[in-house]
Amino acid sequence: MDLAFKSLVNYASRKSGVNLTQYRENYLRRRIEFRMKILGVTSFDAYLKMLQNDGKEIDKLLNTITINVTEFMRDKTPFEFFMNHVLPDIARRKEKVKGNLLRFWSAACSFGEEPYTIAICVFEALGSKWSVSIYATDIDDECLRVAKDGFYRPTQLKNLGKDLLEKYFEKEEDGYRVKSFLRRCVKFKKHDLTTQEPVSRYLDAVFCRNVMIYFSEQQKIKVVNDFYEALVDGGYLVIGKSETLPAGFKDKFECINLREKVYRKFSNLANSCEEE
Ligand SMILES: C[S@@+](CC[C@H](N)C(=O)[O-])C[C@H]1O[C@@H](n2cnc3c(N)ncnc32)[C@H](O)[C@@H]1O
């Protein structure tokens, strides 16, 4: 890393409280240069001065680095697999011990589409007799604000059929709001995956999709270890379609479906979910 770039990244890390020094350098360079181009700034030194002089610029840089793209039922098939195979398996295990609480974590939830999708999948696959608790976390305050509000425009809901829209959303003037019974299932919280402890333990499944691509190998290892700690034995981890688990996790997670990137924490329980 050249000196000017390094000073900029160190300053931005201190100022934002997010350890950007651990992000992949090429990715970080591309995103910072993208922001500089918008501002017409041509050197890292000049951009550092701008960050030091304009208190609001750090948030704009952070938003540029942590792209928030997301969708309801993103990629569709991982959520179909979740409904048809993972949830029935979790429910069977709970029924054996007479439990009725299902606990999930949507890590890096962006504007909330992912945790609400998880909630919809649970109601669709298992009905309403379960108590559902979903932690939904992100480092971006603006994302969390929008997510809590639960209001989405029709274009953001294009992956949901009319039937799901009617069941889970209230129509408002310019869009739809997630119904309150569904919103009550989700607890939104600010959380930095790279520096903080897991938000909870004894979770049945963790979704961490399309964020580890931005992380260095070292950060990925920290984060996947956290998920291992946070899951119950036999709990599921779902990652993004273009993502891979770091090396060294073969004895901790078994791959349940390689195409959908669904893994399960090893346990001694009988294997009851379909392998690919
Ligand atoms: C591309 S979105 C993924 C949203 C959703 N999981 C999905 O797959 O549609 C990436 C999200 O990761 C968040 N993010 C980036 N770095 C993070 C970190 N260190 N801790 C927690 N969230 C982070 C961003 O704010 C952004 O909302």
The ligand as a Tripos MOL2 file, in Angstrom:
@<TRIPOS>MOLECULE
LIG
   27    29     1     0     0
SMALL
NO_CHARGES

@<TRIPOS>ATOM
      1 C1        -24.6260   -5.9890   -0.8010 C.3       1 LIG1
      2 S1        -25.3820   -5.6840    0.7520 S.3       1 LIG1
      3 C2        -25.9870   -7.3030    1.1340 C.3       1 LIG1
      4 C3        -27.3940   -7.2750    1.6640 C.3       1 LIG1
      5 C4        -28.0500   -8.6540    1.8200 C.3       1 LIG1
      6 N1        -27.3220   -9.5020    2.7270 N.3       1 LIG1
      7 C5        -28.2150   -9.3210    0.4830 C.2       1 LIG1
      8 O1        -27.5230  -10.2940    0.1840 O.co2     1 LIG1
      9 O2        -29.0420   -8.8480   -0.3100 O.co2     1 LIG1
     10 C6        -23.9430   -5.5550    1.7870 C.3       1 LIG1
     11 C7        -24.2510   -4.9420    3.1500 C.3       1 LIG1
     12 O3        -23.1300   -5.1950    3.9950 O.3       1 LIG1
     13 C8        -23.0240   -4.1240    4.9060 C.3       1 LIG1
     14 N2        -21.6830   -4.1580    5.4890 N.ar      1 LIG1
     15 C9        -20.4980   -3.8290    4.9080 C.ar      1 LIG1
     16 N3        -19.4750   -3.9900    5.7600 N.ar      1 LIG1
     17 C10       -20.0570   -4.4510    6.9320 C.ar      1 LIG1
     18 C11       -19.5300   -4.7950    8.2070 C.ar      1 LIG1
     19 N4        -18.2180   -4.7060    8.4520 N.pl3     1 LIG1
     20 N5        -20.3970   -5.2130    9.1650 N.ar      1 LIG1
     21 C12       -21.7320   -5.2910    8.9260 C.ar      1 LIG1
     22 N6        -22.2850   -4.9760    7.7350 N.ar      1 LIG1
     23 C13       -21.4570   -4.5550    6.7570 C.ar      1 LIG1
     24 C14       -23.3120   -2.9170    4.0370 C.3       1 LIG1
     25 O4        -23.6730   -1.7860    4.8100 O.3       1 LIG1
     26 C15       -24.4160   -3.4350    3.1290 C.3       1 LIG1
     27 O5        -25.6850   -3.0920    3.6330 O.3       1 LIG1
@<TRIPOS>BOND
     1     1     2 1
     2     2     3 1
     3     2    10 1
     4     3     4 1
     5     4     5 1
     6     5     6 1
     7     5     7 1
     8     7     8 2
     9     7     9 1
    10    10    11 1
    11    11    12 1
    12    11    26 1
    13    12    13 1
    14    13    14 1
    15    13    24 1
    16    14    15 ar
    17    14    23 ar
    18    15    16 ar
    19    16    17 ar
    20    17    18 ar
    21    17    23 ar
    22    18    19 1
    23    18    20 ar
    24    20    21 ar
    25    21    22 ar
    26    22    23 ar
    27    24    25 1
    28    24    26 1
    29    26    27 1
@<TRIPOS>SUBSTRUCTURE
     1 LIG1         1 GROUP 0 **** ****
